[in-house]
């Protein structure tokens, strides 16, 4: 731990819990927006930490696998109120989002067969693709620094599109390339130890035996250990597991789940709550939520202090840069594959293009964009009656 983060003044648990409950309820816009909101409120307004301490916190969490926003929140809570503060602050951040998304999951289960719901997601699905691409652009600006990272991203994009699946070994291979190019492999023990965390997860068998809840828990524990830099990295991994491997969702239901995660407040990976509800009801949503977020708590509490001491090691930085580039390429590849499901006629193509243009031109909130495209879909679906939409519901 560096001297900057250890100098943070301890605070009151109640104040911490209230702040993260509010952030979980009102914080929209994905990881970059949420981290920016925390920086404005906690550095500029509340003075919980300095700008330098905030930058170091973000840098440490970017070096860990796991959704960025929730990990930054947990780490700040840990620095502010210690071990139990991390658990209290982190789950306070998640709780409002869990309640909202679980309720949406229940509504979708009961109303999902209605034509109105199909019409809504006819309009929303291409907007989701635009949101993913725009967020990916912002993440690329944040962490893509040189030609090698772009080459890694291009290779991962091509492999994802050609094989029509997210290949977990790409992350490991990209990390090793990063160590070789950026680091010093002659003194690499820390980097290799850290590499085991994301590497070990996809290598393990999903579940040999056990109930659906057990399978959900193990699946989302693996997913929570793989999301390097942003919850969006989870998209290709989830698509492969939920649609192709287990068959728990069809492709259109999967797009709905991603849309719910992006339009609701809090971390994007709350998509897991919605998926859990569709697969196994309330208990499925609860166990999936625990599974997706638990690795973040463990990584922040156990690995982050170690990483803070070795963050400047060139091998650690090399692995992270390589894996980050792989994540960018894989997200774009997954967006292409999902786009083939979401866009099937001139109107959905137009919605996707206009949504992307609007996102680049103006600061439009995700819920507003989703709401507008939902209205467009609701009006246009009965008029156009696109038969291709139903192919994703088989």
Helices and strands as residue ranges (DSSP letters): H 3-6, H 13-26, H 30-38, I 39-45, H 51-62, H 68-111, H 115-143, H 147-163, H 168-182, G 185-187, H 189-203, H 212-224, G 231-233, H 234-238, I 239-245, H 251-263, G 268-270, H 271-298, I 299-303, H 304-310, H 314-342, H 346-361, H 366-384, G 387-393
